[in-house]
Each structure stands twice: as C-alpha cells, then as structure tokens.
Amino acid sequence: RCENLVEVYFQLQQQVMAASTELGPELLPRLLERFNEVLSSLVKSSFLVEKQPPQVLKTQTKFQASVRFLLGPRLLKAVPKPYMVRADMVTEKQARELELSNYSNTLSESTGEILHNTVALETNPTSGNCCANFKNVLLKKIKRCERKGSESVTEEKCAVLFSTNVTLTPSNVSIHLQVLSLPIVVIVHGNQDNNAKATVLWDNAFSDIDRVPFVVAERVPWDKMCDTLNLKFMAEVQTTKGLLKEHYFFLAQKIFNDHSASPEDFQSRHVSWAQFNKEILPGRGFTFWQWFDGVLDLTKRCLKSYWSDRLIMGFISKQYVCKLLSMQPDGTFLLRFSDSEIGGVTIAYVMRGKDGSSQVENIQPFSAKDLSIRSLGDRIRDLGQLRNLYPNIPKDQAFGSHYNKEQTGKD
C-alpha cells in the first residue's frame, strides 16, 4: 500500500513538472515544496519497529530488536554503502518531546549506554524487506531520572529510539528517520522484575493508541481489569481455560478489601494503580499484583495440566471454602491458591470429630519447589484422608491421569 502511494506521488510530481510553464514561477515552487512535505511524511511513517526490545530490560543483558523500512526497497536503490541505524535510550520526557515535535527534532543526549547499537539497514534479496537487525545489543548502564513523590524505579518508563539519515532516489531528498519502541522498564536486579512487569502490563492494557508518551490512566474500570488478568493468565499459563465469574468475585474482594459487596456492586467500581501494585494487602507483606504474579508463575511451572482439567478451584477465599466443605462427607477436598503466601497452592478438606461436628483443615501450602520434588497428583495420592474432589468425584478418578508411575525395587 505504501509503495502504491509512492507511485501515485511520483506520477503527480511528473504531471506537475510537465505543466510547469502553465503553473508559473510562483505556484510551481510551492507545489514542489508541498510534494516534498507529503513524501517526507509518507516515508517517515513507513519506518517501523518490527521486533520490539524486551519491555522489561535488565542492564548487562543482551537483547535483540529490528526495524523495517517499508519503502526502502523502492527508494534506496543503488546505494554505494548501506545506511546505518542507531539505537539510543530515551527518557519518557525525551520521548514526549519527540512526539510533540512530530519526530522532526533529533535526540540531544542518550539516557543510557548501549553497546553494539549501530546496525546496517539492508535489503534482504530473498524476502525483499529492508531491515536493520540488532542481534547482539547490550544495555550497559542507565541514567535514572528524577522521580515524582513515591514513584519507584520500576515505575519509570523509557524507550529505545531507532534513527538513521537516508537520501531517497530518484528525488535526492535527505530525510531523518526515527521511531520509538514500546515503553521499557529498565531493571538492574532480578528482584525488580515482578514490579517492572506490573508497570508494563498496566501500560500495555490501559493506554490509548494515540497518546502522548507514555501517559496512562491512574484508574480503570474493574471489568477492564478482569479482562486483562484473564488474558494475562491464559497467555502466561498457555491454557484455553480462563478465569470464571466466581474467580473475579474473589479477586475483587481481595483488591478492594471489601467482603460485604455483591458481584454486581464491583462492576461499577474503578481500580487504581496504587491498589494494583503499590498498596500492601491488609495483613500481608505484598501487593495484589505480587500475589497474582506468584499464582501465575506457580501455575505455569507446576499446575498447567491440573488447571486446564479444572481440578483447581484456585481463586477462592478460606471462608467460602469452609462454607462449601462443611456440609460434605468426610474426606471431601478442593484446591485453592494460598492467601498468606506468594506462589502457593493448598488443599482444604473436611473431617468430622467424634461428636459429629465438621472441621475444615488446610494443609500447609505447596510451593513450586515442593511440587518439583513431588508432583501435586502424587501428593494427593499419598494423603489417605483425601477421598473425593469437591463436590463428589473420587480422587483416583479426578487425578489418576496425573499420578506418576511409582519406582519399585532398590530405587
């Protein structure tokens, strides 16, 4: 489509030149200048990031990226040597200034030091694509900005600016091309990864397409948050079984710290960035996102098949578990994600005392490390007090396909 527009442009330009004597000495220069502006705008918009850098980027770690010049094969013919594309780190403030200038300004100073940041813009003879592939880039260090109020380093967004100067043929017009990557959060230690992912998720999910970099809403409707958590869960775990209405109800109670509202009440509420990943959950030492991300990681690593078979109720409160199990026969159990620990799954089961009263017990949560030593299915098989998965499925029927064949003999 871009190439078709360029062809139309050159045809119009030729027609204008053919009619130059009729247009006169005043109108012709104005038309040619306008033509150059149109060409420049079209060419600049065809310079794109094809492969984005990682949105959570650790210093001293290599990464890859690529940019593509859609009109390169048409406009960069017979170049004696390839043009070079440069990658620089820019702050949110610099990205905003570039956007407001419609990318007519050039970068004055990089906000970080990138090694191997200059790559040739070349046309692939097989595909015909004109690309610059950054295969061995390394962010050596980052220069932090002044932060506002309680803002942490993992809330600071920057971007990679890709830029080059090209001369187009046959018009011989020189154009400065530059394009920004998606926003990036730079970390220096692995323990910052969790909070950095929260910033990126919020920005990707709730920012407008035509925005000033990198402005995003501070509060969003709860139903939008539900969609985001569901998509994130299915993508990370790689499952087709998403979150259910009852899961959203539990998550709403958790993030709003409200156990008296109905599911309908939550539909009209808005959740803030602070509630998502700044405020510590009551009685805990972590935020909502830190807890949810721990569940994601555990499910992805150890529980994918159980979740996909709907054997894990997961997102349910301890109080509601008691309500469900208290009227069930001895040994009825279910699986829920731990409230008190990050990345834990626990088994709740009902047992009756000698007086006939029911008591719901919660087994100490299993972490990913525990489940890598012995799987969840085998642990359930080991526990004789567990009989039926709620509401009334015999445990061997529910989990039999997840049991591992036991070793015999000396082993």
Secondary structure, 3 states (H helix, E strand, C coil): CHHHHHHHHHHHHHHHHHCHHHHHHHHHHHHHHHHHHHHHHHHHHCEEEEECCCCEEECCCEEEEEEEECCHHHHCCCCCCCEEEEEEEEEHHHHHHHHHCCCCCCCCCCCEEEECCEEEEEECCCCCCEEEEEEEEEEEEECCCCCCCCCCHHHCCEEEEEEEEEECCCCCCEEEEEEECCCEEEECCHHHHHHHHHHHHHHHHHCCCCCCCCCCCCEEEHHHHHHHHHHHHHHHHCCCCCCCHHHHHHHHHHHHCCCCCCHHHHHCCEEEHHHHHCCCCCCCCCCHHHHHHHHHHHHHHHHHHHHHCCCCCECCCHHHHHHHHCCCCCCEEEEEECCCCCCCEEEEEEEECCCCCEEEEECCCECHHHHHHCCHHHHHHHCCCCCEECCCEEHHHHHHHHCCCCCCCCC
